């Protein structure tokens, strides 16, 4: 599989994409798109240096297309970036069968694998050779997109519909993996990729949507969230909103706009239903979305501040916990020593072993006075010692008459 790390020699991303620090997001995206097509490995099989250029272009675009990473680079250069969390997107159509199987396995196990749209699809769109089917507002179309191929649709809106706002959504009851793409008209009559949304699993379906409602709408990059949480598992909760990224286009002008459903499955087709809606019929829902988006953005900022407080509190808690364990150990040792001392106050001496041993009483000094034990009843010691025993009587005395 292609390398996902940074190039060995990193050049200024602005220099690589031939843009300036004042360039807009759209100018950066346009520059990347042209260079990616120019150096894509599929079109440069006999030029090994093209792969390195393609990797460098993708790496540079990964920095400048992300507002947070662009800000970090502008303020501190490469040192301000967390380069290990910036994975290059993989073109599945460029992988062999074995590598595709490994990628599918890792994806099924929950490893986030970023994929890009096939260079063939992008080139056909840029050349204007794709077939575009009409998708009127208020209608839906179902279909099946082959892996690494796309179905194109044209949504035509008038002035009133453009002012009200437009929503385009794709769902898959089969839980297929797909991308929803939005293309802008190029000067040569072709279409250049401007936006893309990866499908996400929501309940029993997978879905993706684009909302052009005249206010800032955000998309959630789940792969970025998973990478952030994997890097900081002890504080994964604080990374749940790090994948929140602003959509570059918030409104559409009157005219025909091109959307596409791209089959992002590894082996099978992607079943889908696409529908285009005018937000005029969903004014209450649109206002609610605007309110919730603002709340989520504010909550992300709150979490960043709260994370600092949380880490300080956890560090203090660990310090207190360590002291608790030390104090508990000290108290247990003191109580044990106290019990040992209390047990020393006793007249009962321990008997030393059986063989060759003597009692502790035999070890007392010889000059230590022994207390006399009271005489036992019925013992010889208890008889009157003033009386002589019968065998001590003198029978040799002669009696004179």
Secondary structure, DSSP 8 states (H G I E B T S, - for coil): ----S--SS---HHHHHT--TT--HHHHHHHHHHHHHHH-GGG-TT-HHHHHHHHHHHHHHHHHTSHHHHHHHHHHGGGGS-GGG----B-GGGS-HHHHHHHHHHHHTT----B---HHHHHHHHHT-S-EEE--TTEEEEEEE-BT-EEEEEEEE-HHHHHH-EEEEEEETT---EEEEEEEE-TTS-EEEEEEEE-EEETTEEEEEEEESSS--EEE-HHHHHHHHHHTGGGGGGGTTTTEEE-S-----SEEEEEEEEE--SSS-EEEEEEEEEGGGGHHHHHHHHHHHHHHHHHHHHHHHHHHHHHHHHHHHHHHHHHHHHHHHHHHHHHHHHHHHHHT--S------STT---GGGGS-TTS--------TTSGGGS-TTS--GGG---------
